[in-house]
Amino acid sequence: MPVIPIIMPQLGESIAEAAIVSFLVKPGESVEADQDIIEVETNKATLNLAAPCPGKIDKFVAKLTESYPVGSILGYREASAENAAKHGLDVSAPDSDGKENEKSAPTERAEGNGEGKRVQ
């Protein structure tokens, strides 16, 4: 199963980073599409990041209370090749170290900003 990075999304036009408030699931847990997985806080609001597709949380590399800039990898999740492809990942061929080829980052969804827009 491909391992997909969990990326800190652009949460607003003027927001460059956010702090991790809590992890809403544990590594090894299965998640559904649109299930909240991480709670983050900006200087303007507290928001939840949701999984864009079903899968299983592999691990979190981010630390509680630490701030991370937009685009940072917060952790990894496993998803089927079909779901990974739907979210912009080319998983057709493994790369040189035997892991699945990840050509682009998936889209994460920011909850709670009142807009419900997809962000990367």
N, C-alpha and C positions, 0 to 999 in steps of 0.2 A: 504494500500500500504506500503511495507517495506521502512524504512528509512535507507539509506546507507551512511556511513561516506565518506567525501571527504578527502583523505589522501595526505599529502605532499610526493610526490614520490622521489625516488632516481634519481636525475637529471644528475648525472655523477659519475664516479668512485671516484673522490676525493672531491665531494661536500657533505657536511654534513648538510647544512641548506640553506634556501632561505628566502628572505623578500617579503612580500606581497606588490605589487606595485599598483594593482587595482583589483576590482571585476568587471568583464565584464558583469555580469547579476545581477539581484536583486532577493532577496527572493520572492518566489511566482511565478517567471517566469518559463515557460516551456523551456526545452533545448532539442536539438536533439543530437544524437550520434555524437561525434567528434566536437561538438561546444565548442569553447574556453569559459571558465568560470572564470578563475583567471589568472592574470599576476603576475609572480614572478621574482625576480632578485637574481642572485647568484653573487659571486665575479668575474665570468667569462662572464655571459650573462644574458639577459632578455628572459624569456620563458613564454609560455602560457600553462596552464593546461587545458585539454579538458575533457568533460564528455564522459565516455566510452559507455553510452547507453542513450536512451531518458528518460526523467523524468521531475521532477519539483524541483527547488531549494527550500529546506525547510528553512535553515538559514546558515549564516556564523558565526563561533565563532572566527575566526582569526581576527586580527586588522591590518589596513593599516600601513605600514612602519615597523611593527614588524617582526622579523626573527623567523622562526620555523624550528626545526630539522626534518630530514627525518622521516616519520612515524607519525608525528603529525596530529591530526584531525583539518582540516581547516573549516569544516562545514558539513552540511548534505543535502542530496537530496532524494527525493522520486522516486521510480521506481517500475515498475510492478514486481510481484513475479517472472515471467518468466525471465525478464532482470536481476534481482538480482541474480537468480540462475545461469545464464550464466556467471556471474562475480564472482562466487565462494562463494556466500552467501547461507547458509542453512536457508530458511524461512519457513520450513515445520511446525514448532511448535512455538508458542509464549513462551517466557521465563517467569519467575516467576512474573515479574512486568507487564505482559501483552503486552510488546513490542515484535516485531518480533525478532527471534533468529538470531544474527549476529555472525557466527563462525569464519569468516575470513574477512579480509579487501578486498574491490574490487580493481581492477586495474585501475589506472589513466594513461592517456597518456600525455607525455610531448611533446609539439609542439615546433618547432623552434630550436631544438638542431641539426638539420641536419641529425639525425639518424632515427627519427620516431619510436623509439623503445618503447615498452610497459614497464612501470616501475611501481613499487608498492610503 
